[in-house]
Amino acid sequence: MSYSNLKANPIYIDIVLLIVRLFIGFAMLSHGFPKLQTLLEGGDIKFFDFLGLGPTISLGLTVFAEFICSIFLILGLFTRIAVGFLMFTMIIAGFVVHGSDPFEKREVSLLYLSVYALVMTLGAGRFSIDGMIEKRRRASDW
């Protein structure tokens, strides 16, 4: 399949975007869910305080990105906004939290960041709630 086939039949891109959104969204949920459990358990929270707001608020913001925004990504709802929060979280993880660590410690967050950059650029695709909203909006335009 050549590049020209992709231009002629963009459904391939939409299928790949769906697969990427589902995979990367569920994969990030596996990181966010344990953090959500830690947040809900309460107790003494030890978490990197990246904004100087305290470890509990920092953990809450990370849970919002890694758990809630991943659900939005899976659904393809408010995709670019959700991915913006996820990108910010991965930038903090890759360049601040693990900034002085060897590449192996930063690799996962940088891989997530690169996939999120791709989704930010291309959007959610046709097989998403965003895609359905856009289709209805275009159909109602005169």
C-alpha positions in Angstrom: 0.0 0.0 0.0 1.4 3.3 -1.0 1.0 6.7 0.5 -1.4 7.6 -2.4 -3.7 4.8 -1.3 -4.0 6.4 2.1 -4.9 9.7 0.6 -7.5 8.1 -1.7 -9.0 6.0 1.1 -8.7 7.8 4.5 -10.7 5.1 6.3 -7.3 3.4 6.9 -6.2 6.4 8.9 -9.5 6.4 10.8 -9.1 2.6 11.6 -5.5 3.1 12.8 -6.5 6.1 14.9 -9.3 4.0 16.5 -6.8 1.2 17.3 -4.2 3.6 18.6 -6.8 5.5 20.8 -8.1 2.3 22.3 -4.7 0.8 22.9 -3.0 3.8 24.3 -6.0 4.8 26.4 -6.4 1.4 28.0 -2.6 1.2 28.5 -2.6 4.6 30.3 -5.6 3.5 32.5 -3.3 0.8 33.9 -1.1 3.6 35.2 -3.9 5.9 36.3 -6.0 3.3 38.1 -3.5 2.5 40.9 -3.0 6.2 41.4 -6.7 6.7 41.7 -6.8 3.9 44.3 -4.0 5.6 46.3 -5.9 8.9 46.1 -9.2 7.3 47.3 -7.5 5.4 50.2 -6.3 8.7 51.7 -3.7 8.4 54.3 -0.2 9.8 53.9 0.3 10.5 50.2 3.9 10.6 48.9 3.9 11.9 45.3 6.0 14.2 43.3 4.8 17.8 43.9 5.4 19.2 40.4 3.5 22.4 40.7 4.2 23.2 44.4 0.6 22.6 45.3 1.3 19.6 47.6 1.5 15.9 46.8 -2.3 15.3 47.2 -3.3 17.9 44.6 -0.4 16.8 42.3 -1.6 13.2 42.6 -5.2 14.4 41.9 -4.2 16.2 38.8 -2.2 13.2 37.6 -5.2 10.9 38.2 -7.4 13.4 36.2 -5.0 13.1 33.3 -4.1 9.5 33.4 -7.5 8.1 34.3 -10.3 10.5 33.3 -8.6 11.9 30.2 -7.7 8.3 29.1 -11.4 7.5 29.2 -12.1 10.6 27.0 -9.4 9.4 24.7 -10.9 5.9 24.4 -14.3 7.4 23.7 -12.9 10.0 21.3 -14.6 12.7 23.2 -12.9 16.1 23.7 -9.9 14.2 22.3 -7.5 17.1 21.7 -8.3 18.7 25.1 -7.8 15.3 26.9 -4.6 14.6 25.0 -3.3 18.1 25.9 -3.6 17.1 29.6 -2.0 13.7 28.9 0.9 15.4 27.0 1.5 17.8 29.8 1.6 14.9 32.3 4.0 13.0 30.1 6.3 16.0 29.7 6.4 16.4 33.5 7.1 12.7 33.9 9.7 12.4 31.2 11.6 15.7 31.7 11.0 16.7 35.3 10.3 13.6 37.5 12.7 11.4 35.6 14.7 14.2 34.0 18.0 13.1 35.6 17.3 9.4 35.3 18.8 7.2 32.6 16.8 7.0 29.3 15.3 3.6 30.3 13.3 5.3 33.1 12.1 8.1 30.8 11.4 5.9 27.8 7.8 5.0 28.6 6.7 8.5 29.2 8.4 9.7 26.1 6.8 7.0 24.0 3.3 8.0 25.4 4.1 11.6 24.6 5.0 10.8 21.0 1.7 8.9 20.5 -0.3 11.7 22.1 1.4 14.1 19.8 0.3 12.0 16.8 -3.3 12.0 18.1 -3.2 15.7 18.8 -2.1 16.3 15.2 -4.5 14.0 13.5 -7.5 14.2 15.9 -9.7 11.3 17.0 -10.8 10.2 13.5 -14.2 9.2 12.2 -14.8 6.4 14.6 -15.1 8.6 17.7 -17.7 10.7 19.5 -15.9 13.8 18.2 -16.2 12.4 14.7 -19.9 11.9 15.1 -20.4 15.4 16.5 -18.4 16.8 13.6 -20.5 14.8 11.1 -23.8 16.1 12.6 -22.5 19.7 12.7 -21.5 19.5 9.0 -24.9 18.0 8.1 -26.7 20.8 9.8 -24.7 23.6 8.2 -26.4 25.4 5.3 
